[in-house]
Amino acid sequence: MEATSKNIRNLTLNELEAFFQEQGEQRYRSRQVYDWLWKKNIRSFDQMTDLSLKVRDLLKQHFSLNAIEINSTQKSEDKTIKMSFRLFDGHIIEGVLIPSGNRMTACISSQVGCNLACKFCATGMIRYIRNLFFDEIFDQVAIINETALKEYGFPLSNIVYMGMGEPLLNYHNVLKSTEKISSEDGMGMSPQRVTVSTVGIAPMIRQLGNDKVRFNLALSLHSAIDEKRNQIIPYNLRNSLADLVDAVKYFHQQTHSRITIEYVMLKGFNDTITDARALATFCKNFPVKVNLIQYNPVENSPYEDSGKERTEAFKEFLDKLNMVVNIRRSRGKDIDAACGQLANKIINRKI
Ligand code: SAH
């Protein structure tokens, strides 16, 4: 992709310094520019107001700045805010701000579309277009943070990679974005406040272990029985639950971190005591926290939410085994901002 070959945000501070030296400019300019890019999150060279017009022109001649732009904003009755963003090549992605209690959580996308085709997820029904670049992932966080401050007076406390796409199929950019979010050069946020969610790509989970990442890992399990998981998550045919157990065990050995298990409650499909027992067996392999997620209706999907009673019975079974289990209420449903509902309703449709 041509426009990004000279993307200024692909340069390290040292490379920027070298550039200014080559151009016969002062080296300290590089620090100024770097702060504009990563701390002040400007979206055009003209916003670098402490640089002379000449220096700004020099930058414009040599580099592009592929910042994302807000395309639309919708606010839910429950204060959740869904934003859609336009990328430099015109594609649209979505991100969500979820205020709850003393938390301000940003839910961000890692790909334009998704090719996993999970049967219960709206994003799975739109076509995969491309991976996001690391700076596009970072921009979502920066813009949602600005929105949190403006609308609610608080900065982000948590970031979850639970928007559109599969983060571990865009490994390099996702990792680089988490580094920028945590780095003092970027947002300076503790990696413990960042969660990357995956459908379960076994080799990449091992890679996370090798890279000794410090953020949290969430696994979208939804069934601990292969025949059932195959039906709702086609990717399970590529790596089975046994492969996943091995990979997550390895991840845990390397990082010592607890795994979050996400489990969408689908009435009559994965919510019986047999399912709960299988889940408990799966979870014996490493320390976990289980989130039981209310299913959000998605067009053309045959599933229905389990409802309060069945979900509580399921939880009770797991509670008795001393497992850590939470029931997650859905947020932003009225504006299609809830889990699995991000689908750019008009744009990017398959048909
Ligand atoms: N691809 C990654 C990141 C997406 S996270 C992953 O699979 O983890 C989005 C989370 O919402 C996942 O746990 C996903 O399984 C869940 N989800 C998808 N559709 C949903 C729906 N209709 N209702 C509730 N949760 C859903």
Boltz pocket constraint, residues with backbone or C-beta under 6 A from the ligand:
constraints:
  - pocket:
      binder: B
      contacts: [[A, 120], [A, 121], [A, 122], [A, 161], [A, 162], [A, 163], [A, 164], [A, 165], [A, 166], [A, 167], [A, 197], [A, 198], [A, 199], [A, 200], [A, 218], [A, 219], [A, 220], [A, 262], [A, 264], [A, 293], [A, 294], [A, 295], [A, 296], [A, 297], [A, 298], [A, 339], [A, 340], [A, 341]]
      max_distance: 6.0
